[in-house]
Amino acid sequence: MKEISFDLDLDFYTNHNNISNQELVKETIEYFQQGPGKRAFKPLTLLNLLWKQYNFILETIDQPNLVIETLVNLPLFPLEKHILFGVIIKWFGGYPLEAPSRLPGSESHYKFRKELLNVFLSYIDDTPEKQYCKADLNRRIEGQAVAIALEKYLNYGLDMKTALEATGAILEVENSYRNFEDLFADAFKNGALKKSTTSNNYLLELTRYNFEFNTWLQKTKNWEYGDRVQYKNFLKLEIFLGFLKSLDADNESYSRRQRDN
């Protein structure tokens, strides 16, 4: 197991600075501590195995066939593989899958997830993981409504709250995202950000905007760095769009100074 797993403490996984989606981490720990998952893995054993393979997937996603071949040939028992594959799918959003988006690398990522899902569902027994690893469809529908509202705001200037009400979705524009990655992805795929051409560039842009957004929050919103509860309240589209406008204003001011000089 050592060759295919990390050797990290549980504190690593429960640290928001390492994995921002702590809701998912907590749910995973509980499933393997108290739920059906404990028949195969202890929570830390699963997390170390999952995180090693999860990072391998991200690093090799441009070669989906290689990723699948590597995962299928892991030295694990069939049930262990089945459970691991299900949790990987869950950590990538669950199933049914969503079609590829305009995000860079989306086609390769979708191809990988579709093939892994086929392997996962082909397991002969009707396991609890086949239910556990399904997507939260209510949350997914809410996300789709927000994405549509953002698109109408960016393209036509329609007030986001008005657009959300038009979808009939039961949520408010003030709702927060679970983490910065989800917020950034919605803003990116709906045109609020400059498009990157490769998955590597996308990750670099995500990192840069995350840092600049956090800095802006400290300067303009009095965010106390490290306060997770306060930070979650700032993970809203309207706040992020305000941050982007401030960047545009700063860039324009800088350009004027350069022209004047």
CORNOR-V389431 format. One record per residue. N is the residue number from 0. SS is DSSP state (~ for helix, > for strand, _ for the rest). PHI is phi in radians with two decimals (999 if undefined). Layout:
<<N/SS/PHI> <N/SS/PHI>>
This chain:
<<0/_/999> <1/~/-1.09> <2/~/-1.22> <3/~/-1.99> <4/_/-2.33> <5/_/-1.44> <6/_/-2.21> <7/_/-1.87> <8/_/-1.37> <9/~/-1.06> <10/~/-1.02> <11/~/-1.08> <12/~/-1.32> <13/_/-1.63> <14/_/-1.64> <15/_/-1.03> <16/_/-1.21> <17/_/-1.62> <18/_/-2.36> <19/_/-1.25> <20/_/-1.45> <21/~/-1.24> <22/~/-1.10> <23/~/-1.22> <24/~/-1.07> <25/~/-1.07> <26/~/-1.08> <27/~/-1.16> <28/~/-1.03> <29/~/-1.11> <30/~/-1.13> <31/~/-1.66> <32/~/-1.74> <33/_/-2.13> <34/_/-1.69> <35/~/-1.06> <36/~/-1.08> <37/~/-1.20> <38/~/-1.24> <39/_/-2.13> <40/_/-2.42> <41/_/-1.40> <42/~/-0.93> <43/~/-1.19> <44/~/-1.06> <45/~/-1.13> <46/~/-1.08> <47/~/-1.15> <48/~/-1.16> <49/~/-1.06> <50/~/-1.17> <51/~/-1.09> <52/~/-1.27> <53/~/-1.04> <54/~/-1.22> <55/~/-1.05> <56/~/-1.06> <57/~/-1.10> <58/~/-1.29> <59/~/-2.11> <60/_/-1.11> <61/_/-1.25> <62/_/-2.19> <63/~/-1.02> <64/~/-1.15> <65/~/-1.14> <66/~/-1.07> <67/~/-1.08> <68/~/-1.03> <69/~/-1.14> <70/~/-1.14> <71/~/-1.10> <72/_/-1.68> <73/_/-1.08> <74/_/-1.34> <75/_/-2.27> <76/_/-1.21> <77/~/-0.92> <78/~/-1.15> <79/~/-1.12> <80/~/-1.08> <81/~/-0.99> <82/~/-1.15> <83/~/-1.04> <84/~/-1.08> <85/~/-1.11> <86/~/-1.22> <87/~/-1.03> <88/~/-1.05> <89/~/-1.09> <90/~/-1.20> <91/_/-1.73> <92/_/1.97> <93/_/1.42> <94/>/-2.35> <95/_/-1.00> <96/_/-1.29> <97/_/-1.72> <98/_/-1.09> <99/_/-0.98> <100/_/-1.77> <101/_/-1.52> <102/_/-1.16> <103/_/-1.08> <104/_/1.40> <105/~/-1.10> <106/~/-1.10> <107/~/-1.13> <108/~/-1.11> <109/~/-1.14> <110/~/-1.03> <111/~/-1.09> <112/~/-1.10> <113/~/-1.12> <114/~/-1.19> <115/~/-1.14> <116/~/-1.10> <117/~/-1.06> <118/~/-1.13> <119/~/-1.06> <120/~/-1.32> <121/_/-1.34> <122/_/-1.05> <123/_/-1.16> <124/_/-1.42> <125/_/-1.55> <126/_/-1.51> <127/_/-1.12> <128/~/-1.16> <129/~/-1.15> <130/~/-1.65> <131/~/-1.04> <132/_/-1.57> <133/>/-1.26> <134/_/-1.25> <135/_/-1.39> <136/~/-1.15> <137/~/-1.10> <138/~/-1.16> <139/~/-1.13> <140/~/-1.10> <141/~/-1.07> <142/~/-1.10> <143/~/-1.15> <144/~/-1.13> <145/~/-1.12> <146/~/-1.08> <147/~/-1.13> <148/~/-1.10> <149/~/-1.12> <150/~/-1.06> <151/~/-1.20> <152/~/-1.15> <153/~/-1.25> <154/~/-1.50> <155/~/-2.23> <156/_/1.32> <157/_/-1.20> <158/_/-0.95> <159/~/-1.12> <160/~/-1.12> <161/~/-1.11> <162/~/-1.13> <163/~/-1.12> <164/~/-1.09> <165/~/-1.19> <166/~/-1.28> <167/_/1.41> <168/_/-1.23> <169/_/-1.56> <170/_/-2.82> <171/_/-2.01> <172/_/-1.10> <173/_/-1.34> <174/_/-1.00> <175/_/-1.62> <176/_/-1.35> <177/_/-1.26> <178/_/-2.77> <179/~/-1.15> <180/~/-1.03> <181/~/-1.17> <182/~/-1.08> <183/~/-1.10> <184/~/-1.08> <185/~/-1.12> <186/~/-1.12> <187/~/-1.19> <188/~/-1.26> <189/_/-1.83> <190/_/1.63> <191/_/-1.33> <192/_/-2.19> <193/_/-1.11> <194/_/-1.31> <195/_/-1.57> <196/_/-1.72> <197/_/-2.32> <198/~/-1.11> <199/~/-1.16> <200/~/-1.09> <201/~/-1.06> <202/~/-1.14> <203/~/-1.15> <204/~/-1.14> <205/~/-1.01> <206/~/-1.11> <207/~/-1.12> <208/~/-1.16> <209/~/-1.05> <210/~/-1.11> <211/~/-1.17> <212/~/-1.12> <213/~/-1.08> <214/~/-1.11> <215/~/-1.08> <216/~/-1.07> <217/~/-1.17> <218/~/-1.41> <219/~/-1.97> <220/_/-2.03> <221/_/1.00> <222/_/-1.25> <223/_/-1.54> <224/_/-0.93> <225/_/1.74> <226/_/-1.41> <227/~/-1.21> <228/~/-1.11> <229/~/-1.11> <230/~/-1.09> <231/~/-1.06> <232/~/-1.18> <233/~/-1.61> <234/_/-1.46> <235/_/-2.25> <236/~/-1.04> <237/~/-1.11> <238/~/-1.19> <239/~/-1.14> <240/~/-1.15> <241/~/-1.11> <242/~/-1.09> <243/~/-1.11> <244/~/-1.13> <245/~/-1.18> <246/~/-1.13> <247/~/-1.07> <248/~/-1.13> <249/~/-1.12> <250/~/-1.16> <251/~/-1.16> <252/~/-1.09> <253/~/-1.13> <254/~/-1.12> <255/~/-1.11> <256/~/-1.12> <257/~/-1.15> <258/~/-1.16> <259/~/-1.15> <260/_/-1.41>>
